């Protein structure tokens, strides 16, 4: 079966523009996660969805970031008025159960965002 | 958010056993400890997971002391293809719906 897919794979945008990143999780996975990885850096947790609900959005770096998930499947991460410090690889992962159950997460290939 | 720390890098030779430790003193009570491997330009890949004591699978072992404030990933007989960055992942006791990746350890395996 298909793994986690993300689109676009690469995105170059001008400072101040809005961008939308998409994640298609593995079918049947109820939990979905977004992470950010800046160049040469570690993985930063952004947000977690259980079904369509995100219990805690405080991990999002600023109010320019928002995320939603519909139909318990596809998720979009939107960054408004992009800044150069938003340049990073944005990774999505999904799992059968979320968080405390500690399940194996399956990661997508990521979207490399470059803000010029 | 609590910090989860790992050594920045480790060097090894083919055929040796490698142990990578992660310090996570603020781990959530009910959460598992999970380790991932990441190659350049790829998403992380699951290696092993445990809650306490010792877990072993076909590629690694995971040792977790009783206080669960640290964990050690053990890779037996590493090969060149094990050169990668290794991360631990835990839940944050201070924030029930957040996860923390460790700072990552770059393992370089030489012939």
Interface residues (C-beta under 8 A of the other chain):
Chain A: X4 X33 X35 X42 X43 X44 X45 X48 X55 X56 X58 X59 X91 X93 X99 X100 X101 X102 X104 X105 X106 X107 X108 X109 X110
Chain B: X1 X28 X30 X31 X32 X33 X34 X36 X42 X43 X44 X45 X46 X49 X51 X87 X89 X91 X95 X96 X97 X98 X99 X100 X101 X102 X103 X104
